[in-house]
Amino acid sequence: MMMAGLLKKMRKSLKMTTESKMTLDTIAKEVYDEIMDTWTGDELRKFFSCGPRDIVMYHNTLGRHIRNKYDMWGKNKPPNGVHPDDYSMDVIELVWRNTTWPPIKKA
């Protein structure tokens, strides 16, 4: 699939309702906090400085972690019939798009 098509699909699936207990914003904040606490400086720099075509390389690693941690294949299925693979990529993209590099440290 062409990258433009993938990004279009990802942006489309960002349009979720907030009826679910699990929201993109909530998960993205938790994932951001987790990677800031556990990843090395080089891992963070690589993630936040990669281009939009490269972000998909995190699907099998960070994406799998998100799907498993939030039990997206089980009791916490994403809302509106969105596939767990797509939802986890939405989370990754939200974290990536909404962070400046270098990140501003919490006070």
Contacts in CASP RR format, 6 or more apart in sequence:
PFRMAT RR
TARGET T0000
AUTHOR 0000-0000-0000
METHOD contacts of the structure
MODEL  1
MMMAGLLKKMRKSLKMTTESKMTLDTIAKEVYDEIMDTWTGDELRKFFSC
GPRDIVMYHNTLGRHIRNKYDMWGKNKPPNGVHPDDYSMDVIELVWRNTT
WPPIKKA
3 52 0 8 1.000
3 53 0 8 1.000
3 56 0 8 1.000
6 56 0 8 1.000
7 52 0 8 1.000
7 93 0 8 1.000
9 86 0 8 1.000
10 86 0 8 1.000
10 89 0 8 1.000
10 90 0 8 1.000
10 93 0 8 1.000
13 82 0 8 1.000
13 86 0 8 1.000
13 87 0 8 1.000
13 90 0 8 1.000
14 24 0 8 1.000
14 90 0 8 1.000
14 93 0 8 1.000
14 94 0 8 1.000
16 23 0 8 1.000
16 24 0 8 1.000
16 78 0 8 1.000
16 79 0 8 1.000
16 80 0 8 1.000
16 82 0 8 1.000
17 79 0 8 1.000
17 80 0 8 1.000
19 79 0 8 1.000
20 78 0 8 1.000
20 79 0 8 1.000
21 76 0 8 1.000
22 70 0 8 1.000
22 76 0 8 1.000
22 78 0 8 1.000
22 79 0 8 1.000
24 87 0 8 1.000
24 90 0 8 1.000
24 91 0 8 1.000
24 94 0 8 1.000
25 94 0 8 1.000
27 66 0 8 1.000
27 70 0 8 1.000
27 91 0 8 1.000
28 91 0 8 1.000
28 94 0 8 1.000
28 95 0 8 1.000
28 98 0 8 1.000
31 62 0 8 1.000
31 66 0 8 1.000
31 91 0 8 1.000
31 92 0 8 1.000
31 95 0 8 1.000
32 95 0 8 1.000
32 99 0 8 1.000
35 43 0 8 1.000
35 44 0 8 1.000
35 47 0 8 1.000
35 62 0 8 1.000
35 95 0 8 1.000
36 44 0 8 1.000
36 103 0 8 1.000
39 47 0 8 1.000
44 103 0 8 1.000
45 101 0 8 1.000
45 102 0 8 1.000
47 58 0 8 1.000
47 96 0 8 1.000
48 96 0 8 1.000
48 99 0 8 1.000
48 101 0 8 1.000
48 102 0 8 1.000
48 103 0 8 1.000
49 101 0 8 1.000
50 57 0 8 1.000
50 96 0 8 1.000
55 92 0 8 1.000
55 93 0 8 1.000
55 96 0 8 1.000
56 89 0 8 1.000
58 92 0 8 1.000
59 85 0 8 1.000
59 88 0 8 1.000
59 89 0 8 1.000
59 92 0 8 1.000
62 88 0 8 1.000
62 92 0 8 1.000
63 85 0 8 1.000
63 88 0 8 1.000
63 89 0 8 1.000
63 91 0 8 1.000
63 92 0 8 1.000
64 88 0 8 1.000
66 72 0 8 1.000
66 88 0 8 1.000
66 91 0 8 1.000
66 92 0 8 1.000
67 73 0 8 1.000
67 84 0 8 1.000
67 85 0 8 1.000
67 87 0 8 1.000
67 88 0 8 1.000
70 76 0 8 1.000
72 78 0 8 1.000
72 84 0 8 1.000
72 87 0 8 1.000
72 88 0 8 1.000
73 84 0 8 1.000
77 84 0 8 1.000
78 84 0 8 1.000
78 86 0 8 1.000
78 87 0 8 1.000
82 90 0 8 1.000
END
